[in-house]
Amino acid sequence: MRIVLDAMGTDNHPVPDVEGAVLAAREWGDEIILVGDEARIRAELGKYDVRGLRLEIVHAGQVIAMDEEPARAARVKKDASMRVGMDLVRDGRADAFVSAGNTGGVLAVATLCSLKRIPGVQRPALTTILPVMNGQVVLLDIGANADCKPSYLYQFGVMGSIYAERVLGCTSPRVALLSNGEEPGKGNTLVKEAFALLRDSSLNFIGNVEGKEMIAGEADVVVTDGFTGNVVLKTIEAVAKMLNELIRVEVTANPLTMVGGLLAKPAFRRVARRIDPFEIGGAPLLGVNGVVIIAHGRSNGRAVKNAIGQARRAVEGRILDAIQEGLAAFAHRGT
């Protein structure tokens, strides 16, 4: 397997990016193609023993920065690491692309320049894989499509279900629609019309869920529009950060709680590991004609390695073929 890594993606590039590539090459033996500033990548690789590892460098002289307008940068910066990397996938020289860079930039390069959409896909969806009680949930869309049609949400359900089954190993994934109530009649017009499409599909659709059911792990795939999904995701991240800080403050408040905190430290570590997004690494951009995994800009080397792991599992699961097949029955439904 050949996986392209945008070595200029993380906030501290190329340090975590190179570390993640080395870790992945050691663990799985795949060929990792590092795209970006060759001199900086080579200097960072010099810190590791890479004998026997399949690591290649492809130079790219430009970077799509976090503060740039994604669509314009994608078109203008033809030598950007994202574009050079995704072109390798488009041309059949690599199997997947991973980046922890500007999410809008990844989306723009994939849809406007390099990969385009899988035939039949109306809108690609940004996903995230959230740790919940007793497992994980695929939440989509989380920002690519602020305004959606019911048919988009139907397609998100199909793509999310296929990903959960083929990549995460979930048998007959439970697909749910995020709403303000569990009853079929709840929600706005978009939710109600999407409910009818999902209910009449061959998916394992379990109906509406509220946020509390999603966190409780009562669904494997939760579908919503990009505006709502982005708000939900950022709220969850903020609450998790707040709870972590509150626990730290209260544990260190007095000697007695400090002793209790020391005794509970192994449990705290296990919880932290379960909810650590770096353990998942990254999540797919579903609907584009290539395997694309997007990681967080703050990713460390372990997170980058795990994002590469997500990419290789998507390739092994033949996710692109599966999405095309899954959407074939959708063609007659219209828009």
C-alpha positions in Angstrom: 0.0 0.0 0.0 1.2 3.5 -0.8 -0.1 6.3 1.4 0.6 10.0 0.8 1.1 12.2 3.9 0.9 16.0 3.7 4.1 16.6 5.7 3.2 20.3 6.0 -0.2 19.7 7.6 0.1 19.9 11.4 0.5 23.1 13.3 4.1 22.2 14.1 4.9 20.7 10.7 6.9 18.8 9.7 7.9 17.4 13.2 4.8 15.4 14.1 4.1 14.5 10.5 7.5 12.9 10.0 7.3 11.1 13.3 3.9 9.7 12.4 5.1 8.5 9.0 8.1 6.7 10.6 5.8 5.1 13.2 3.4 4.0 10.5 6.1 2.6 8.3 7.5 0.6 11.1 4.2 -0.8 12.2 2.6 -1.7 8.9 5.5 -1.8 6.4 3.6 0.4 3.9 5.3 2.9 1.7 4.7 6.4 3.0 5.1 9.3 0.6 5.9 12.5 2.4 4.9 15.6 0.4 6.3 19.1 1.3 9.5 21.0 1.7 12.1 18.4 0.9 14.9 20.0 2.8 12.9 20.3 6.0 11.5 16.8 5.7 14.9 15.3 5.1 16.4 17.1 8.0 13.6 15.8 10.3 14.0 12.3 9.0 17.7 12.5 9.9 16.7 12.2 13.5 15.4 8.6 13.0 16.8 5.3 12.1 14.9 4.7 8.8 16.9 1.8 7.5 14.5 -0.7 5.9 11.6 1.6 6.0 9.7 2.5 2.8 9.7 6.3 2.9 9.7 8.6 -0.1 9.8 12.4 -0.3 8.0 14.4 -3.0 8.9 18.1 -3.0 6.1 20.7 -2.9 7.1 24.3 -2.6 3.8 25.8 -1.3 1.5 25.3 1.7 -2.2 26.2 2.0 -2.2 28.1 5.3 -4.9 28.0 8.0 -5.9 31.6 7.3 -6.2 31.4 3.6 -9.5 31.3 1.6 -9.6 27.6 0.7 -11.2 27.7 -2.8 -8.9 30.4 -4.1 -5.7 28.8 -2.5 -6.6 25.4 -3.9 -6.8 26.8 -7.5 -3.9 29.2 -7.3 -1.3 27.1 -5.3 -0.7 24.3 -7.8 2.5 23.4 -6.0 0.8 23.2 -2.5 1.5 20.0 -0.6 -2.2 19.1 -0.5 -2.6 19.4 -4.2 0.6 17.6 -5.1 -0.3 14.8 -2.7 -3.9 14.4 -3.9 -2.7 14.5 -7.5 -0.6 11.4 -6.8 -3.8 9.6 -5.6 -5.7 10.9 -8.7 -3.0 9.6 -11.0 -3.0 6.1 -9.5 0.5 6.5 -7.9 -0.8 6.2 -4.4 -3.8 4.7 -2.6 -4.8 7.3 0.0 -4.1 10.8 1.2 -3.7 12.0 4.8 -3.5 15.6 6.0 -3.7 17.5 9.3 -3.8 20.8 7.4 -6.5 23.4 6.6 -9.7 21.4 6.5 -11.3 23.8 4.0 -8.2 23.5 1.9 -8.4 19.7 1.8 -12.1 19.9 0.9 -11.5 22.5 -1.8 -8.5 20.6 -3.4 -10.3 17.3 -3.3 -13.6 18.6 -4.8 -12.5 21.4 -7.1 -9.0 20.3 -8.3 -7.7 16.8 -7.9 -10.2 14.1 -7.1 -13.7 15.4 -7.7 -16.7 13.5 -6.5 -17.6 9.9 -6.8 -20.2 9.6 -9.6 -23.6 9.9 -8.1 -22.5 11.8 -5.0 -24.3 15.1 -4.7 -22.2 16.5 -1.9 -19.1 15.1 -0.1 -19.4 14.9 3.7 -16.9 15.7 6.4 -17.0 13.2 9.2 -15.7 12.7 12.6 -15.5 9.5 14.7 -16.5 10.3 18.3 -15.8 8.1 21.3 -19.1 7.4 23.0 -20.3 4.9 25.7 -19.4 1.4 24.6 -17.8 2.3 21.3 -17.7 5.0 18.6 -20.1 6.9 16.4 -19.6 8.3 13.0 -21.1 11.9 12.9 -21.6 13.5 9.5 -21.6 16.2 8.1 -19.5 18.4 10.4 -19.0 21.4 8.2 -18.7 20.8 4.5 -22.4 21.6 3.8 -24.0 24.2 6.0 -27.2 24.1 3.9 -28.5 20.7 2.9 -31.3 19.1 1.0 -33.0 15.9 2.3 -31.3 13.9 -0.4 -27.9 15.0 0.8 -28.7 13.7 4.3 -29.9 10.4 2.8 -26.6 10.0 1.0 -24.7 10.9 4.1 -26.5 8.0 5.8 -25.5 5.6 3.0 -21.9 6.7 3.0 -21.6 6.8 6.8 -23.2 3.3 7.1 -20.8 1.9 4.5 -17.8 3.4 6.3 -18.9 2.1 9.7 -19.3 -1.4 8.3 -16.3 -1.6 6.0 -13.7 0.3 8.1 -14.9 0.2 11.7 -16.1 -3.3 11.5 -19.7 -2.6 12.6 -22.2 -5.2 11.5 -25.5 -3.6 10.2 -24.7 -0.1 11.5 -27.6 1.7 13.3 -28.2 4.9 11.4 -30.0 7.8 13.1 -31.0 11.3 12.3 -30.0 14.1 14.7 -33.1 15.9 15.9 -34.7 17.8 18.8 -36.8 14.8 19.7 -37.0 11.0 19.1 -40.5 11.0 17.7 -40.8 10.7 13.8 -42.6 14.1 13.6 -39.9 16.0 15.4 -37.5 18.4 13.7 -37.5 21.0 11.1 -38.6 20.5 7.5 -35.2 19.2 6.4 -35.2 16.6 9.2 -38.8 15.5 8.5 -38.2 15.0 4.8 -34.9 13.3 5.3 -36.6 11.0 7.9 -38.9 9.8 5.2 -36.1 9.0 2.8 -34.0 7.2 5.4 -37.0 5.3 6.7 -37.9 3.9 3.2 -34.3 2.9 2.5 -32.5 -0.4 3.0 -30.4 1.1 5.8 -30.7 0.0 9.4 -32.4 3.3 10.2 -33.5 3.5 13.8 -35.1 7.0 13.6 -34.3 10.2 15.3 -31.9 10.7 18.2 -31.2 13.6 20.4 -27.6 14.5 21.5 -27.9 12.5 24.7 -28.7 9.3 22.8 -25.8 9.9 20.5 -23.4 10.3 23.4 -24.9 7.2 25.0 -23.9 5.1 22.0 -27.4 4.3 20.8 -26.5 4.7 17.1 -23.4 3.9 15.1 -23.9 6.6 12.4 -25.6 10.0 13.1 -26.6 12.2 10.2 -27.1 15.9 10.2 -26.4 19.0 8.2 -22.9 20.6 8.3 -24.0 23.6 10.3 -25.6 21.6 13.1 -22.8 19.0 13.0 -20.1 21.6 13.4 -21.8 23.2 16.3 -22.3 19.8 18.0 -18.7 18.8 17.5 -17.2 22.1 18.8 -19.6 22.0 21.8 -18.5 18.4 22.7 -14.8 19.4 22.4 -15.3 22.5 24.6 -17.2 20.5 27.3 -14.5 17.8 27.3 -11.8 20.4 27.8 -13.8 22.1 30.5 -14.4 18.9 32.4 -10.7 18.0 32.2 -9.8 21.3 33.6 -12.4 21.2 36.4 -11.2 17.8 37.5 -7.6 19.0 37.6 -8.6 22.0 39.7 -10.7 20.1 42.1 -8.2 17.2 42.6 -5.5 19.7 43.5 -7.8 21.8 45.8 -6.5 20.3 49.1 -4.2 17.5 50.4 -7.1 15.0 50.8 -8.3 15.3 47.3 -4.7 15.2 46.0 -4.3 11.8 47.7 -7.5 10.6 46.2 -6.4 11.9 42.8 -3.2 9.9 43.1 -5.1 6.8 43.9 -7.5 7.4 41.0 -4.8 8.4 38.5 -4.8 5.0 36.7 -8.5 5.3 36.1 -8.2 8.9 34.9 -5.6 7.7 32.4 -7.8 5.0 31.1 -10.7 7.4 30.6 -8.4 10.0 29.0 -7.2 7.3 26.6 -10.7 6.3 25.7 -11.8 9.8 24.8 -8.5 10.9 23.3 -9.1 11.9 19.6 -5.5 11.2 18.8 -6.2 7.5 19.4 -8.5 7.7 16.3 -6.2 9.9 14.4 -8.4 11.2 11.7 -11.7 10.9 9.9 -12.6 10.5 6.2 -13.9 13.0 3.7 -16.6 10.8 2.2 -17.9 11.1 -1.3 -14.7 12.3 -3.1 -13.1 9.9 -5.7 -10.2 8.9 -3.5 -9.5 8.0 0.1 -8.9 11.2 2.0 -8.3 11.3 5.8 -8.3 14.6 7.7 -6.5 14.8 11.1 -6.5 17.6 13.6 -4.0 20.4 13.2 -2.8 19.8 16.8 -2.0 16.2 16.0 1.2 14.7 17.5 3.1 11.8 15.9 0.9 9.2 17.4 -2.2 10.9 16.0 -0.6 11.1 12.5 0.3 7.4 12.6 -3.3 6.5 13.6 -4.7 8.7 10.8 -2.5 6.8 8.4 -4.0 3.6 9.9 -7.5 5.0 9.2 -6.4 5.5 5.6 -5.1 2.0 5.1 -8.3 0.5 6.6 -10.4 2.5 4.2 -8.3 1.2 1.3 -8.6 -2.4 2.6 -12.3 -2.0 2.9 -12.6 -0.8 -0.7 -14.6 2.1 0.5 -14.9 3.9 -2.8 -16.3 0.9 -4.6 -18.7 0.3 -1.8 -20.0 3.8 -1.8 -20.6 3.7 -5.6 -22.5 0.4 -5.2 -24.5 1.7 -2.2 -25.5 4.9 -4.0 -26.6 3.0 -7.2 -30.1 2.5 -5.8 -30.3 6.2 -5.0 -30.2 7.4 -8.7 -34.0 7.2 -9.1 -34.8 9.2 -6.0 -33.9 12.6 -7.6 -32.8 15.6 -5.7 
